[in-house]
C-alpha cells in the first residue's frame, strides 16, 4: 500500500464485558498446552494435538514473534474472576481485511465468551482503520458458524484449505467493522 499511513498496533487489553482480553505473553504457554488437549479445539483449529511444555512454549514464541512483526495480535480470554477461558486474536493485520480467530476451553463455552471476544476484536479492527474483518470456519464447525452469525458476520465463499495436513473446506465469513457500513 504505497503512500498509506502505517496502521496502529492493537492495544494490550480489550474489554469484552464481562470478559477481558489481555495480550498474550511468554507466561501464557499453558494456554497452548491446555487447548492442545481438547479434541474439538484440535479438530476445528490449527492447534496441534498433545503439545508438551517445550512444544507449547515454542509455539507461543512463534506467535509472539509474529506479534512483534505486526502481522497478528493474540489475546488470552479471561472471565471476571481472572480464570483463563482460551485465546482469540486478529491475524493478517497488514492486509486490508484482517481475520478474527479464537479457541475456547470447555469451561469458557456457553457463556458468550466467544461472541463477546469476536465483537471486541471487530471493534478493535475498526479502530485500527480496517473497514471489515473476516472469520474462517472449517466445514462442519456448527458452533463457530453460530458465533459468526451472532456476531453479525455474513457467510461468503467456500475455499479449499488444509488443516493438520489434510484437505478441508473453509467458509469465509465477513462483516464491516462499523455497524452502519
N, C-alpha and C positions, 0 to 999 in steps of 0.2 A: 504494500500500500504506500507507494511513493507520495511523499508530502503529507501523509496523515500524521496527526499528533499521536505520540505514544499513549497507549492506554494505561490507566492507573492499575495498580495491583489490588486484588480483593483484600478486604480487611482481615485482621487476625481473628475476629469474632463476628458472628452474625446471630441476631435474635430470631428465633423461630418458635415463639411462645406456644406452649410453656417450655420449650426445649432451647438449648443453647448449642451453637455450632462453634467449636474452637479449632483453630488451625492445628493441623497435625504436627507433632513434634517427635523428636527421637524417642521420647518416653512412651510413645503410643504403639510400639511394636506389638504389644499384647493384643491390641485390637485386630491386627492382621492375623495373629495366631488363632484367636477365638473365631474369627469369621471363616478361617480355612477349615475349621472343624464342623461347620454347619453344612450338611449335604445340599440343601436347596440354595444356599449362597453360592457354593461351588458350581451347582448346576446352571444358575442363571446369570453369573457374573464371570469376570476374568480372574477371580481369586482362585489360586491353585489349592488343591486339597492337601490337608495334612502337613502344613508347614511346621517345622520345628523352630525353636527360638532363633537359631542362626539364620535360617531362611526368611523368617518373619522380619528380622532386623535388616537383612539385605534388601528385601522387597521395600521396606519402609524407606531405606536410604535412597533407593532408586526414585521413589515417589518424591522425596524431599529434594533431590537433585532436579527433577522436572519442575517442582515448585520454584526453586531458586532461578531456574531458567525462564520462568514466566509463562510456561505453557499450561500449567494446571494448578489448582488450589484445592486441597483436600481438607476436610474438617472432621473432627470427632463429634458425633451427636451425643449429647448428654441430656438427661432429664433434670427436673428441678432439684433433685437430691444429689446430682453430680454423677449418677450411675451412667456408665458408657452403654449406649444403645446400638452403636455401629458407626459408620462413616458415610460421608457424602462429599460431593465436590463439583467443581466446574473444570472441564477439560477443553482443549482446543481454544484456549484463551487468546491466542494470536489470530484466530480466524474471526470472520465477521459474525459467525453463529456458533458460540461455544456450546458444549454438551454437558448436560446435567447427569450425574450418576450417583448411586447410593447403594448401600448394602446394610441391612439391619440384622442384629442378633435376634433370636426368638423373643427375648424379654422386651425388645423395642417395638414389636409388632402389635397391631390392633389398637394403637394408642394415638394414631395420627402423626407419628414422628416422621414417616417418610414424606407425606404430603406437606407438612409444615416445613420440613427441610428443603424440599424441592421449591416451594414457593419463596423461601428466603433466598435460595440460590438464583431464582428468576429475578427477584428484586435486585440482588447484587449485580447480576449481569447487566441489568438496565442502568444501574448507577454507574457502571463502568463504560457505558456508551454502546452496548450491544442492543440492537433493535429487536432481536429474537434469540431464542435458545432452542436446542434440540434435546431429545431424550431418546435413547435407543433401547428397545426391548428385544429379547430373543423370542421367536415364535413359540407360543405356549405358556409364556410367563404372564398368566392372567393377573396375578397380584400387582405386578408392575404396570400392566396396562390400566388397571383401576386407579393406581396412583396418578398416572399420566392424565387420565380423564378427570379425576378430582382436581388436579392442579391446572386444568384448562388447556391442556395440550390437544392438538388435532392430529389424528392418525394420518400418516403420509405413506410414502413409498416403502416397499419391501425390497431389500437388497441381500445378496449373498454375503455371508461373512464366515468367520472362523472363530471358534472358541475352544480352548484346550486341545487344539489340533484336529478338531472335527468341523465339518461344514455345518453352518446354521443359517436360518433365515432371520434377518434383523428387520425390525419395524422401526421406522423413523417417525418420531412424533415431534411437532414443533408448536411453539406459541410465541406471540410477541411478549416482550418484557414489560410493555405498557398495557394496562387493561383497556385503554381507549384506542390502541392501534389496530 
